[in-house]
Amino acid sequence: MTAWSTNRLDLFVIGNDSAVYQKYWNGSAWSATWVYMGGTFQYEPAAVSWGPNRLDVFAISMDSALYHKAWNGSQWLPSLTTWDNLGGISHEKPVIVSRSPNLLDVFVIGEAHGIFQKSWNGTSWSGFIGLGGKFLHAPSVVVQDINHMNIFATGVDSSVWHKWWDGATWGPSGTAGPYESIGGAALGPL
């Protein structure tokens, strides 16, 4: 679920047919029906809004690739029922954040259960960047501002692990370097 303005909510779910469906709140009522958005997906979708009347929705297909569609204020792109294939391999639902208008960061659990990041810079997508680690569940990502993000994830040892972006590099020790342990015994996603 996400909101792109006051009194606007957009909810995205996976239906019994594995397609994505949308229902929205317009400030006074829910849409009359669920809108069919196509695709065949294995994990619930993730959505984000980086500005008024703008939505980006991501989901993991049955072939484990990341797929995307966007609402630009007047239409869904590439279309209401088709999706752009962004590739990669994911073993969990995607996590998406926006650090500012037209900047997106997507995080997935990929090969060897490491975290991988893919970014939109306003004009194009990056490749997938491996951020290392070995995790049981999709991470939680918190944006502090345009140059600061924090990743928290449950490791295979059930401890909570942390990595941060400072606007120039990932800490505590670079892209594929180790994460900082903050201990604990998490049993599920954060």
Disulfide bonds with the S-S distance in Angstrom:
none
